[in-house]
Amino acid sequence: MHDGKTPSTHAESDEQRLFFALTEQMKLPFLQIARASELASMTGDITRLAMIEKVADNALQLLDSYLLSTRLSAAGDALVLEPVSLSATLDDIAHKMEKIAHENRCDLELHIAGRYGPIMAHPAGLQAALLNLGKVFIDVQHERTHTKRPVITLAAHRTSKGIVAGMFSDIEGLNVDMFKRAHKMYGAARQPLAQLTAQNGAGVFVADSLLVSMSSGLRVARHNKLTGLAATFAPSQQLALV
């Protein structure tokens, strides 16, 4: 949330940390592309080109989200939020995640608890944040051994503080203390979410940066018996009364 003050050194430090986390994350796709290209050249196996395209597309999507987060952060109090249908947004994100979830042997579920009006958000920023968050959750589940096919739930529910929306799943190791430590460590540690994923997890922190521009940012939350990362948004009618 913005307080109208001049950006602080702390804010600048957060931007630097996010950049460092992103560059660390980018090493993996570049390495994957380089190795796949080398093997395709040596063997003539053009099927590897599809993998190269997929890795490149995911990397570009994360970079685009990072650039959007810097623009929203720079806008400060001038950032214009507008009424956004949360149910429609979550449904759209579920469709965009469907292919990658299937490739990683995960199932998706959409759960909207109750009926309510639009939330106040930046439409493109909200979409980018949820998509990045979803991809990290898919990576986490793909890395783990399961006795049954894992499910990732895109969910929203009402609380006394507003409308909560995020990603939830049956994931061990995700708790408030771990996430607080990761938030302090990202940009300095190579694996700030080491208890959760073997990867850098920059998508989580890019999502958080996007959501801070329009809400209180990410936090560990519960939905039914599932644990996840979510943000709280103001219903549009609340802001209309201010």
ZICOR-V306855 format. One record per helix or strand. SS is the DSSP state (h for helix, s for strand). FROM is the first residue (numbers start at 1). TO is the last residue. Records with the same first field share a line. If there is no record, write none. Layout:
SS = FROM-TO / FROM-TO
This chain:
h = 9-43 / 48-78 / 86-103 / 123-143 / 176-185 / 202-212 / 236-240
s = 82-84 / 106-112 / 119-121 / 150-159 / 162-169 / 186-186 / 189-189 / 219-223 / 226-233 / 235-235
